[in-house]
Amino acid sequence: MLALVSTLIAALTVSASPDAPASPFDVHGWVDASWAYNVNGPSSGSNFEPGLGSTAKRSDTFQLETATLDLVRAPDPVGAHLTLSFGDAMDVMRAAEPTVWQYVYQATLSWNAPIGRGLLIEAGIYPCQSGFEGFFSKDDWNYTRGWLAELSPYYQAGVKVTYAFSDSLSAQLQLINGWSVIADNNTAKTLATALTWSGSRGSLGFNTLIGPELAGDDSHWRFFGDVVGTLAVTGALSLATELDAGLQQQPVGGTGGWQGAALYARYAFDSHVALAARGELFHDPEAIVGPVGQTLGEGTLTLELRPDPHLIFKLEGRYDHSTTALFDANGPPRRQELLAVAGAVAQF
């Protein structure tokens, strides 16, 4: 993997020579590393259950979250986007996928069709449209990701069509393999939609995923929707909220559901220092999307330092509580967990 990344960088940056033609791609990259301390002192060395904890997964150790190379060609009219990434975060997110896809975060081809204001068609592997938090910590207000992000899709494979009706209103329709899967686990497909309004001081989005999601089962459907809103209260203070709800038809009869809600706030003292807070509740009594039936509560406070445009430091304290003994400890599992996390991202 390192050899592949090195080869790509060399090939795409050769245009730095004055006599070389410009690269058709915009090339970016970043390295994200962290250290986390867990007051519980988990005997397994893991802060979260298997398949969860796509940041700060391991306790009391330095870890490489992601090392990423991002290549983008704008759809003018044909474009492409390839993001290669490896590290502990990718190992968690792609644990259930075939090895060939483990390091491919995004791989898409796009076409801006000359229809109306422009109909953007994109196909391949790409991030999910739902949720406030993204996968890469450099783009989020906090360093670790909340439960609403961890327990909803991060990515999907398929085709999507996006159309902007105006400068403020856009819609998206997708046909995908399923809920965070690249290689489909059944023969049915999932329909995803997004409707987004954005203005000078905020935005409001409504996202859905509907389709059969159980392995080898095309008959029992999952229905998921989320609402994400943002508001710039002042030039320094920004707020956001997310509301999630889902239903899953059960093979043995009946329907199980889950709900989640989160509030976010960020205050930027200047371009170098900011403070962010997150609070959330996640209710999944029948373990539809989580590891066990439970209600989770979480609060996080993050200090962000940007001494240089290419360098981000985040210092974070996080408290989690579950109605079940979910968290590993030096002894019997506990219902609560307290983490101290330091993260650093260098980007170019």
C-alpha positions as CSV (number, residue, x, y, z in Angstrom):
1,M,0.0,0.0,0.0
2,L,2.8,2.5,0.9
3,A,4.5,1.7,-2.4
4,L,1.2,2.4,-4.3
5,V,0.8,5.7,-2.5
6,S,4.4,6.7,-3.2
7,T,4.0,5.9,-6.9
8,L,0.8,7.9,-7.2
9,I,2.3,10.9,-5.5
10,A,5.3,10.8,-7.8
11,A,3.2,10.5,-10.9
12,L,0.8,13.3,-10.0
13,T,3.3,15.8,-8.7
14,V,5.7,15.5,-11.6
15,S,4.0,18.6,-13.0
16,A,5.8,20.7,-10.4
17,S,8.5,21.1,-13.0
18,P,8.0,24.3,-15.0
19,D,8.2,22.4,-18.2
20,A,5.8,19.7,-17.3
21,P,2.0,19.8,-18.1
22,A,-0.3,20.6,-15.3
23,S,-1.8,17.5,-13.5
24,P,-5.5,16.9,-14.3
25,F,-6.1,16.1,-10.6
26,D,-6.1,18.2,-7.5
27,V,-3.9,16.3,-5.0
28,H,-4.3,16.5,-1.3
29,G,-3.3,14.3,1.6
30,W,-3.2,14.2,5.4
31,V,-1.9,12.1,8.3
32,D,-4.0,11.7,11.4
33,A,-2.5,10.3,14.6
34,S,-3.9,10.1,18.2
35,W,-3.3,9.0,21.8
36,A,-6.2,8.0,24.1
37,Y,-6.3,7.3,27.8
38,N,-9.2,5.3,29.3
39,V,-9.9,5.7,33.0
40,N,-11.4,2.2,33.0
41,G,-8.1,0.6,32.0
42,P,-9.7,-1.9,29.6
43,S,-8.0,-5.3,29.8
44,S,-8.5,-5.8,26.0
45,G,-6.8,-2.5,25.3
46,S,-9.9,-1.4,23.3
47,N,-12.1,1.5,24.1
48,F,-15.0,0.3,22.1
49,E,-16.8,-2.9,21.0
50,P,-15.6,-4.7,17.8
51,G,-16.8,-2.7,14.7
52,L,-17.1,0.5,16.7
53,G,-14.7,3.2,17.6
54,S,-13.5,4.5,14.3
55,T,-11.4,7.0,16.2
56,A,-9.5,6.5,19.5
57,K,-10.1,2.7,19.2
58,R,-7.2,1.7,21.4
59,S,-6.3,2.7,25.0
60,D,-3.1,4.2,26.3
61,T,-1.2,3.9,23.1
62,F,-0.2,6.1,20.1
63,Q,-2.1,5.1,17.0
64,L,-2.2,6.0,13.3
65,E,-5.9,6.8,12.6
66,T,-5.5,7.5,8.9
67,A,-2.9,8.3,6.3
68,T,-4.7,9.5,3.2
69,L,-4.1,10.5,-0.4
70,D,-7.0,12.3,-2.1
71,L,-7.1,12.8,-5.9
72,V,-10.0,14.9,-7.4
73,R,-10.8,15.9,-10.9
74,A,-13.8,18.2,-11.1
75,P,-16.7,17.0,-13.4
76,D,-16.1,19.4,-16.3
77,P,-18.0,17.6,-17.7
78,V,-16.4,14.3,-16.7
79,G,-14.7,13.9,-13.3
80,A,-13.2,11.3,-10.9
81,H,-12.5,11.1,-7.2
82,L,-10.1,8.6,-5.6
83,T,-9.3,8.6,-1.9
84,L,-6.9,6.0,-0.6
85,S,-6.5,5.7,3.2
86,F,-5.1,3.2,5.7
87,G,-4.8,3.1,9.5
88,D,-6.7,2.0,12.5
89,A,-9.8,4.0,11.5
90,M,-10.1,2.3,8.1
91,D,-9.5,-1.1,9.7
92,V,-12.6,-0.5,11.9
93,M,-14.8,0.9,9.2
94,R,-14.0,-1.7,6.6
95,A,-13.6,-4.7,8.8
96,A,-16.5,-6.6,7.2
97,E,-15.4,-5.9,3.6
98,P,-13.2,-8.0,1.3
99,T,-9.5,-7.1,1.7
100,V,-9.3,-5.5,-1.8
101,W,-11.6,-2.6,-0.6
102,Q,-9.9,-2.1,2.8
103,Y,-7.9,1.0,1.8
104,V,-10.3,2.5,-0.8
105,Y,-12.4,5.2,1.0
106,Q,-13.8,6.6,-2.2
107,A,-13.6,5.7,-5.9
108,T,-16.1,7.4,-8.2
109,L,-16.5,8.5,-11.8
110,S,-18.9,11.5,-12.4
111,W,-20.5,13.3,-15.3
112,N,-22.1,16.7,-15.2
113,A,-24.9,16.2,-17.8
114,P,-26.1,19.3,-19.6
115,I,-29.6,19.1,-18.3
116,G,-31.1,22.3,-16.8
117,R,-28.7,23.7,-14.2
118,G,-26.6,20.5,-14.6
119,L,-27.5,17.0,-13.6
120,L,-24.6,15.4,-11.7
121,I,-24.3,11.6,-12.0
122,E,-21.8,9.8,-9.9
123,A,-21.1,6.1,-9.5
124,G,-18.7,4.0,-7.4
125,I,-17.9,3.9,-3.7
126,Y,-18.6,7.2,-1.8
127,P,-19.5,8.6,1.6
128,C,-23.0,8.3,2.9
129,Q,-25.1,11.5,2.5
130,S,-26.7,11.3,6.0
131,G,-25.4,12.6,9.3
132,F,-23.6,15.7,10.6
133,E,-20.3,14.1,11.2
134,G,-18.0,12.8,8.5
135,F,-15.4,10.1,8.7
136,F,-12.2,12.2,8.7
137,S,-11.6,14.0,12.0
138,K,-10.1,17.1,10.4
139,D,-13.5,17.9,9.0
140,D,-15.5,17.5,12.2
141,W,-16.0,19.8,15.2
142,N,-14.9,17.1,17.7
143,Y,-12.1,14.6,17.3
144,T,-13.9,11.4,18.1
145,R,-17.2,10.5,16.4
146,G,-20.5,10.3,18.2
147,W,-22.8,7.3,18.4
148,L,-25.2,8.7,15.7
149,A,-22.2,8.6,13.3
150,E,-20.8,5.3,14.4
151,L,-24.2,3.5,14.2
152,S,-25.4,4.9,10.9
153,P,-23.8,4.3,7.4
154,Y,-20.4,5.9,6.7
155,Y,-20.2,4.8,3.0
156,Q,-22.1,3.1,0.2
157,A,-21.6,1.7,-3.3
158,G,-23.9,2.5,-6.2
159,V,-25.0,5.4,-8.3
160,K,-26.4,8.8,-7.3
161,V,-27.9,11.7,-9.2
162,T,-27.9,15.2,-7.8
163,Y,-29.7,18.2,-9.1
164,A,-29.7,21.8,-7.8
165,F,-33.0,23.5,-8.3
166,S,-31.6,26.8,-7.1
167,D,-28.6,28.2,-5.3
168,S,-30.3,27.1,-2.1
169,L,-32.2,23.9,-2.8
170,S,-30.9,20.6,-4.1
171,A,-32.0,17.0,-4.2
172,Q,-30.3,13.6,-4.5
173,L,-31.5,10.1,-5.5
174,Q,-29.3,7.0,-5.1
175,L,-29.6,3.3,-5.9
176,I,-27.0,1.5,-3.7
177,N,-26.0,-2.0,-2.6
178,G,-27.0,-1.3,1.0
179,W,-26.2,-0.1,4.5
180,S,-22.4,0.4,4.6
181,V,-21.6,-2.4,2.2
182,I,-19.6,-2.5,-0.9
183,A,-20.1,-6.2,-1.8
184,D,-23.9,-6.6,-1.5
185,N,-25.0,-9.1,1.2
186,N,-28.3,-9.9,-0.6
187,T,-29.7,-9.5,-4.1
188,A,-31.9,-6.5,-3.4
189,K,-31.0,-2.8,-3.7
190,T,-31.5,0.1,-1.4
191,L,-33.0,3.5,-2.3
192,A,-31.5,6.6,-0.7
193,T,-32.6,10.2,-1.0
194,A,-31.5,13.6,0.2
195,L,-33.2,17.0,0.2
196,T,-31.0,20.0,1.3
197,W,-31.7,23.7,1.8
198,S,-28.8,26.0,2.5
199,G,-28.7,29.7,3.2
200,S,-26.2,32.4,4.2
201,R,-26.5,31.5,7.9
202,G,-27.5,27.8,8.0
203,S,-28.7,24.7,6.3
204,L,-31.4,22.0,6.7
205,G,-31.3,18.5,5.3
206,F,-33.5,15.5,5.3
207,N,-32.0,12.1,4.3
208,T,-33.5,8.6,3.9
209,L,-32.4,5.0,3.2
210,I,-35.0,2.4,2.4
211,G,-34.3,-1.3,1.5
212,P,-33.7,-4.8,2.6
213,E,-30.5,-4.8,4.7
214,L,-30.3,-8.2,6.4
215,A,-27.7,-10.7,5.0
216,G,-29.3,-13.1,2.6
217,D,-32.7,-11.6,3.1
218,D,-34.6,-9.6,0.4
219,S,-38.0,-9.6,2.2
220,H,-37.5,-7.6,5.4
221,W,-36.9,-3.9,4.9
222,R,-35.1,-1.2,6.9
223,F,-36.4,2.3,6.9
224,F,-34.1,5.1,8.1
225,G,-34.3,8.9,8.1
226,D,-32.3,11.7,9.6
227,V,-32.6,15.5,9.8
228,V,-29.5,17.7,10.1
229,G,-29.7,21.4,10.7
230,T,-26.9,24.0,11.1
231,L,-27.0,27.6,12.2
232,A,-24.3,30.3,12.4
233,V,-25.6,32.3,15.4
234,T,-22.7,34.8,15.1
235,G,-19.5,34.9,13.3
236,A,-17.9,33.0,16.1
237,L,-20.7,30.7,17.4
238,S,-22.2,27.9,15.3
239,L,-24.8,25.3,16.3
240,A,-26.0,22.0,14.8
241,T,-28.4,19.3,15.5
242,E,-29.2,15.8,14.2
243,L,-32.3,13.6,14.7
244,D,-32.2,9.9,13.6
245,A,-34.9,7.3,13.5
246,G,-35.1,3.8,12.0
247,L,-37.3,0.7,11.7
248,Q,-36.3,-2.8,10.8
249,Q,-38.7,-5.6,9.8
250,Q,-37.8,-8.8,11.7
251,P,-37.8,-12.2,10.1
252,V,-39.5,-13.7,13.2
253,G,-42.3,-11.1,13.0
254,G,-42.8,-7.6,14.2
255,T,-40.7,-4.5,13.8
256,G,-37.8,-3.1,15.8
257,G,-36.7,0.5,15.9
258,W,-34.1,2.9,17.1
259,Q,-33.8,6.7,17.6
260,G,-31.0,9.2,18.3
261,A,-30.6,12.9,18.9
262,A,-27.5,15.1,19.1
263,L,-26.7,18.7,19.7
264,Y,-23.4,20.3,18.7
265,A,-21.9,23.7,19.4
266,R,-18.6,25.4,18.3
267,Y,-17.1,28.7,19.3
268,A,-14.2,30.0,17.3
269,F,-12.2,32.5,19.4
270,D,-10.2,33.3,16.2
271,S,-8.8,31.4,13.2
272,H,-6.4,29.5,15.5
273,V,-8.4,28.4,18.6
274,A,-11.9,26.9,18.9
275,L,-14.0,25.1,21.5
276,A,-16.6,22.5,20.5
277,A,-19.1,20.5,22.5
278,R,-21.4,17.6,21.7
279,G,-24.2,15.9,23.6
280,E,-26.3,12.9,22.4
281,L,-28.7,10.2,23.3
282,F,-29.1,6.9,21.3
283,H,-31.9,4.5,22.0
284,D,-31.5,1.0,20.5
285,P,-33.4,-1.4,22.9
286,E,-33.4,-4.4,20.4
287,A,-29.8,-4.1,19.2
288,I,-30.9,-3.4,15.6
289,V,-27.8,-1.4,14.7
290,G,-25.7,-1.6,17.9
291,P,-23.9,-4.5,19.6
292,V,-26.4,-4.9,22.4
293,G,-29.8,-3.6,23.4
294,Q,-29.2,-0.3,25.3
295,T,-29.6,3.4,25.6
296,L,-26.4,5.4,25.2
297,G,-25.6,8.9,26.4
298,E,-22.5,10.8,25.5
299,G,-20.9,14.2,26.1
300,T,-17.7,15.5,24.6
301,L,-15.7,18.7,24.9
302,T,-13.0,19.5,22.4
303,L,-10.3,22.2,22.3
304,E,-9.1,22.8,18.7
305,L,-5.7,24.5,17.9
306,R,-4.6,25.5,14.4
307,P,-1.2,27.1,14.7
308,D,-0.7,26.7,10.9
309,P,-3.2,26.1,8.1
310,H,-1.6,22.7,7.5
311,L,-1.7,21.5,11.2
312,I,-4.6,20.8,13.5
313,F,-4.4,19.7,17.2
314,K,-7.5,18.5,19.1
315,L,-7.5,17.9,22.9
316,E,-10.7,16.1,24.0
317,G,-12.5,14.8,27.0
318,R,-15.4,12.3,26.4
319,Y,-17.8,10.6,28.8
320,D,-20.1,7.7,27.7
321,H,-22.8,6.0,29.7
322,S,-24.9,2.9,28.7
323,T,-27.8,1.2,30.3
324,T,-25.9,-2.1,30.0
325,A,-22.3,-3.0,31.0
326,L,-20.9,-2.3,27.5
327,F,-17.5,-0.9,28.2
328,D,-14.4,-3.1,28.9
329,A,-12.4,-2.4,32.1
330,N,-9.7,-3.8,34.3
331,G,-12.3,-6.1,35.9
332,P,-16.0,-6.5,35.2
333,P,-17.4,-4.5,32.3
334,R,-18.8,-1.1,33.3
335,R,-21.7,1.1,32.2
336,Q,-19.6,4.2,31.9
337,E,-16.3,5.3,30.3
338,L,-14.2,8.4,30.5
339,L,-11.6,9.1,27.8
340,A,-8.9,11.7,27.3
341,V,-7.8,12.0,23.7
342,A,-5.1,14.0,21.9
343,G,-5.2,14.1,18.1
344,A,-3.0,15.7,15.5
345,V,-3.6,16.1,11.7
346,A,-1.0,17.3,9.2
347,Q,-2.4,18.1,5.8
348,F,-1.2,19.3,2.4
